[in-house]
Every structure is written in structure tokens, then in C-alpha cells.
């Protein structure tokens, strides 16, 4: 079908088709066919609305789907969840929508459950995204709401984020005497790497990509400094599923799934995005825990 003129603009520049069905990378089913551990395991969610599951029905956020499969789970993912491999799994989600990295350090870490030394913790985190996108350019940029900042303005806030994340990891590890593994996602880019956030109706932000890159470098650095920290590359995994998803000429175009994985607020995944994200977490967890890894 030939698309031209206004129709071309609407289809390839404005349209953000959500698609349907499963999304994200395949997960090795065989790795989830055997028990990983019969010990008591505590899964803890920390962070912002992505871990809280905003934009998805209850039971369909990535945290919920890590715990157990929904009743209408896709055939390829049935039985692929942490309950299947950790029969003594307990869980709690402390994440809160709209929260910043400072709030994660100051308000959520102190609420970590106290457990015995025979319990191992698995902690999943999304942090830092709200530091960047708030307050959408409606207020002058500041720490925890730096939208519109220049890189020079953001330097001290970036350094504070680095120190804050190091301290969070240290506090989490010390809190769980039975040991813990920390899985933290980096921050995705709804512009698919183009940096043209103004196409969403928000103000243009020249240094957004540079500041986002600095935050993600800090997150990836956590795993380089600590063998118990594992980074989920959410930014890379979501490329091609942002505001340029329909543009076949884009270098990030995904011809197998040219669809939008973000919710209407631009900040959070939609349900297909959450499906993809839980797969990314599960793949990294399988590398860490599976007896046959």
C-alpha cells in the first residue's frame, strides 16, 4: 500500500502502534524446568514506577510476572517464573511511582525486611529515570528534577547519583546476612537514541542524551565494582520500541516487532514492555542462579 503526504507523516512520525502478543527476547524454558534452590528466598522490589508496575494491570508488571505467571500467560512463558525454581520464595515490593533515587535511598532502603541469616535476598531495582525526566521542563532544572539541564549544570547531581548508588548497594548487602544478589536495570530512552524528545510535545533538551549516558555509565559501573550486582540493559532492549518504532529507515527499527513498548505517559512500559522487561530480568537471573548455567 502506498502511503504519501499527510498519511505518511501520520503513519511514520505520529503513529505508535502497540501491537499485541508476546514481546521481548526468548527465555530458555529448560533452565526453569529444575529447582534452583530449596532455601528460603526473599525477592524485594525497590525503585520507581517501573518496578511498581505503573501502566499495567495488577499482575502484569515485570515484578509480578517475575514472581508468577498470570492465568493467561503466553504458552512460551508458562512455568518460567521465580516461583517455579524457588519453591520457598517470598516477596515484597517497596517501589513507589514518581520516586527519585534520593527517595529510594532515604525512604525505601530503611524499610527493607529483616530476615534470618538462612534467607538469601534477590533485590530488583529501577532508579534514576525520574531524576532525569521530572519536572518535564515546567520548572528550572535541579537535582531530582533535572529536565532541561545542561551537562555542566548536571555534573554535581551526576556525582551525587554515583555516590548514592554506591551507598545503596553497600547498605543492601549489609542488610542481608544470608547474602543477596542485586539486579538493577539501566534507564531506557523513549526517543530510540535520536534525542528528539520535543516530538512528544515536551520541550527540546539538547544535553539529555549525554546526561542519560552518564547515569547509565554509573549503573553499569556498579556491576564492575561488585560481583553481586547484575545490570539489565533495558536501554538497549527497548531501542526500536520508542517514538520511532514505526520508522523502517531508523537504525533501531525492529522489523519483527515494530511496536511501541511505552505507556501513554512516556515514562513507563506498557504491558508488552513489561513482558519484555521481565524476560530481560529472568535471562540475567538464569545466568546467576541456574544449576546448568
C-alpha positions in Angstrom: 0.0 0.0 0.0 1.4 3.4 -1.0 1.4 5.9 1.8 2.1 9.5 1.0 1.7 13.1 2.1 -0.2 13.6 5.4 -0.8 9.9 5.7 2.9 9.2 5.5 3.6 11.8 8.3 0.8 10.4 10.5 1.9 6.7 10.0 5.6 7.0 10.3 6.1 10.1 12.6 3.0 10.2 14.8 1.7 6.6 14.9 2.9 4.5 17.8 1.2 1.1 17.3 1.3 -1.0 20.5 0.9 -4.4 18.8 -0.3 -7.5 20.7 1.1 -10.9 21.8 4.4 -11.6 23.4 7.3 -9.2 23.4 11.0 -9.3 24.1 13.7 -11.9 23.9 13.1 -15.7 24.2 13.8 -17.3 27.6 15.3 -20.8 27.8 12.5 -22.9 29.1 14.8 -25.8 30.0 16.6 -23.6 32.6 13.4 -23.2 34.5 12.5 -26.9 34.5 14.6 -27.7 37.5 14.7 -26.2 41.0 17.4 -23.6 41.5 17.4 -23.7 45.3 15.1 -25.1 48.1 16.4 -22.5 50.5 14.2 -19.6 51.6 14.5 -16.8 49.1 13.2 -13.2 49.5 12.5 -11.1 46.4 12.5 -7.4 47.0 11.5 -4.6 44.6 13.0 -1.2 45.1 12.7 1.9 43.0 10.2 3.9 40.9 7.1 3.3 38.9 8.7 0.8 36.6 9.2 -1.6 39.4 5.9 -0.6 40.9 4.2 -1.6 37.7 2.5 1.6 36.8 0.7 1.4 33.4 -0.1 -2.3 33.7 -2.9 -4.2 35.2 -2.3 -5.8 38.6 -0.3 -9.0 38.0 1.2 -7.8 34.7 4.1 -5.5 35.8 7.5 -7.0 35.5 7.9 -7.6 39.3 4.6 -9.5 39.5 5.5 -11.6 36.4 8.9 -12.4 37.9 7.0 -14.0 40.9 4.4 -16.0 39.0 2.7 -16.3 35.6 -0.7 -14.7 35.1 -3.5 -17.0 34.3 -3.5 -16.1 30.6 0.3 -16.3 30.3 1.7 -16.8 26.8 2.4 -20.5 26.1 6.2 -19.9 25.6 6.4 -18.4 29.1 4.3 -20.8 31.1 6.3 -22.1 34.1 9.0 -19.5 33.5 9.0 -17.5 36.7 10.8 -17.5 40.1 8.1 -19.4 41.9 8.9 -22.4 39.6 12.5 -22.6 40.5 12.4 -21.3 44.1 9.7 -23.3 45.9 10.3 -21.3 49.1 10.0 -17.9 47.5 8.7 -14.9 49.5 8.4 -11.4 48.1 7.7 -7.8 48.8 7.6 -4.7 46.5 8.6 -1.4 48.1 8.8 0.6 44.9 6.8 3.7 44.6 5.6 5.6 41.5 7.1 9.0 41.0 10.0 8.4 43.4 13.6 9.5 42.8 16.9 7.9 43.6 17.3 10.0 46.7 13.9 8.8 47.9 14.9 5.2 47.2 18.0 5.7 49.4 16.3 7.7 52.2 12.8 6.1 52.3 12.9 2.6 50.8 16.2 1.2 52.0 15.2 1.7 55.7 12.1 -0.4 55.0 14.0 -3.5 53.8 12.6 -6.5 55.6 14.7 -8.0 58.4 15.4 -11.7 57.7 17.4 -14.6 59.3 20.8 -15.5 58.1 19.5 -18.6 56.3 17.5 -16.4 53.8 19.0 -15.2 50.6 17.7 -12.0 49.1 17.2 -11.1 45.4 16.8 -7.4 45.0 15.4 -5.8 41.8 15.8 -2.1 41.2 14.9 0.6 38.7 16.2 4.0 39.8 17.2 7.3 38.3 14.7 7.8 35.5 12.6 10.3 37.4 15.8 12.2 38.4 16.1 12.9 34.7 12.6 13.5 33.3 11.0 15.4 36.1 9.6 18.1 36.0 9.2 17.8 32.2 10.7 21.3 31.8 7.9 23.1 33.7 10.4 24.2 36.4 14.1 25.2 36.3 16.3 22.1 36.4 17.5 21.0 39.8 18.7 17.7 41.4 16.0 15.0 41.2 14.2 17.1 38.6 16.8 18.0 36.0 14.8 18.1 32.8 16.4 20.7 30.6 19.7 20.9 32.4 23.0 21.4 30.6 25.7 18.8 31.2 27.7 21.3 33.2 24.7 22.0 35.4 24.1 18.3 35.9 27.7 17.4 36.8 27.3 17.7 40.6 24.0 15.9 40.5 25.5 13.1 38.5 28.3 12.7 41.0 25.8 12.7 43.8 23.9 9.9 42.0 27.1 7.9 41.7 27.8 8.2 45.4 24.2 7.5 46.3 24.0 4.3 44.2 27.3 3.0 45.7 25.9 3.6 49.2 22.6 1.9 48.3 24.4 -1.2 47.1 26.5 -1.3 50.3 23.6 -0.9 52.6 21.5 -3.6 50.8 24.4 -6.1 51.0 25.0 -5.4 54.7 21.3 -5.7 55.5 21.0 -9.3 54.3 23.4 -11.6 56.3 22.5 -14.6 54.2 23.7 -12.9 51.1 22.0 -11.1 48.2 22.1 -10.7 44.5 21.1 -7.3 43.2 19.6 -6.8 39.7 19.3 -3.2 38.5 18.1 -2.0 35.2 19.7 0.9 33.4 17.5 3.7 32.1 15.8 3.5 28.7 15.5 6.2 26.1 12.0 6.6 24.6 13.5 8.6 21.6 15.3 5.4 20.4 18.6 7.2 20.7 17.6 10.2 18.5 17.4 12.7 21.3 14.3 14.4 19.8 12.1 14.4 22.9 10.3 17.5 21.5 8.4 15.2 19.1 6.4 14.1 22.2 5.3 17.6 23.0 7.9 18.1 25.7 10.5 20.9 25.4 13.7 20.2 23.5 16.6 19.1 25.7 20.0 19.3 24.0 22.1 17.5 26.6 19.5 14.8 27.5 21.5 12.0 25.8 24.7 13.0 27.4 23.2 13.1 30.9 21.3 9.9 30.4 24.6 8.3 29.2 26.4 9.4 32.4 23.6 8.0 34.6 23.7 4.7 32.8 27.5 4.6 33.0 27.2 4.8 36.7 24.6 2.0 36.8 26.8 -0.3 34.7 29.8 0.6 36.9 28.1 -0.9 39.9 28.4 -4.4 38.4 32.1 -3.8 37.6 32.8 -2.9 41.2 30.7 -5.7 42.8 30.2 -9.3 41.6 26.8 -9.4 43.4 25.4 -6.7 41.2 23.9 -7.5 37.8 22.8 -4.9 35.2 19.8 -5.4 33.0 20.4 -3.4 29.8 16.9 -2.0 29.5 18.0 0.9 27.3 19.4 -1.4 24.6 16.5 -3.9 25.0 13.9 -1.1 24.4 15.6 0.5 21.4 13.3 0.4 18.4 10.2 0.4 20.5 10.0 4.1 21.4 8.6 7.0 19.5 10.5 6.0 16.3 9.2 2.4 16.3 7.3 2.7 13.0 10.2 4.2 11.0 11.6 1.5 8.9 14.6 3.6 8.0 15.7 4.1 11.6 18.8 2.1 12.6 17.0 0.8 15.6 13.9 -0.4 13.7 12.8 -3.9 14.7 11.1 -5.4 11.7 9.9 -8.4 13.8 8.1 -6.2 16.3 7.8 -2.6 15.1 5.7 -1.6 18.0 5.7 0.8 20.9 6.6 -0.6 24.4 5.9 2.5 26.4 2.8 3.6 28.3 0.9 6.8 27.4 2.9 8.8 30.0 6.2 8.1 28.1 7.9 7.2 31.5 6.8 3.6 31.9 6.4 0.5 29.9 3.0 -0.7 28.6 2.1 -4.3 29.3 4.1 -5.6 26.3 7.0 -3.6 27.5 6.7 -5.1 31.0 6.6 -8.6 29.3 9.9 -7.8 27.6 11.4 -6.4 30.7 10.6 -9.4 32.9 12.3 -11.6 30.3 15.4 -9.5 30.5 15.5 -9.9 34.2 14.8 -13.6 34.0 17.6 -14.2 31.5 20.1 -12.4 33.8 18.8 -14.3 36.8 19.2 -17.6 35.0 22.8 -16.8 34.3 23.3 -16.2 38.0 21.3 -19.0 39.7 20.5 -21.8 37.3 22.5 -25.0 38.2 23.1 -25.6 34.5 24.2 -22.0 33.7 
